[in-house]
């Protein structure tokens, strides 16, 4: 009730000073907006946020977006590279790619005949090789230390030959294939199996420990 009376008194005061207009979004008197005791403009029933003015509701008035136009000079024409009478272009192919296979997959212990899972590995390899521009394919076989040096040298070579024969049968040109034997000369177990007992076919623990030494490395060069 007190608020209504106060607003009525304000309206009467403005009426005494001059006509109060309700046209537009705000009440006005003498060309100036009618304000409340707190300084806020009196809004009419026709007021909308779109009709807000900077004088009464500056926080609702959106300033126009600023667009800066910067002119960038066109790039200067690139200087023409001097021409030489002879141009030399040297192309280097990728480095050889080496793929190593364990004879645990390719061969049984002390065996030279490819196992079924070993043939599957080589089938996948042959498919990739046939899709490349081959320059050479080299198979280098290794054995573990069990057996004498001469026997292991021959064992590794027979395994490498078995791989060559299989890949040639899959379409790899024989002229690109070469094989090599390292025998037991390059072990990778580094003495880890020395405490597992005597070298014997019955020593399954030693045979399993030396498995990483029984490997075949296939090195492929090409693009």
ZIRA-V986180 format. One record per run of one state. SS is the DSSP state (H for helix, E for strand, C for the rest). FROM is the first residue (numbers start at 1). TO is the last residue. If there is no record, write none. Layout:
BEGIN
ss: {SS & SS}
from: {FROM & FROM}
to: {TO & TO}
END
This chain:
BEGIN
ss: {C & H & C & E & C & E & C & E & C & E & C & E & C & E & C & E & C & H & C & H & C & E & H & C & H & C & E & C & H & C & H & E & C & H & C & E & C}
from: {1 & 2 & 18 & 20 & 22 & 26 & 27 & 28 & 30 & 32 & 34 & 35 & 36 & 41 & 42 & 43 & 44 & 49 & 52 & 58 & 61 & 97 & 103 & 107 & 116 & 131 & 134 & 143 & 149 & 170 & 174 & 177 & 184 & 204 & 214 & 215 & 223}
to: {1 & 17 & 19 & 21 & 25 & 26 & 27 & 29 & 31 & 33 & 34 & 35 & 40 & 41 & 42 & 43 & 48 & 51 & 57 & 60 & 96 & 102 & 106 & 115 & 130 & 133 & 142 & 148 & 169 & 173 & 176 & 183 & 203 & 213 & 214 & 222 & 223}
END
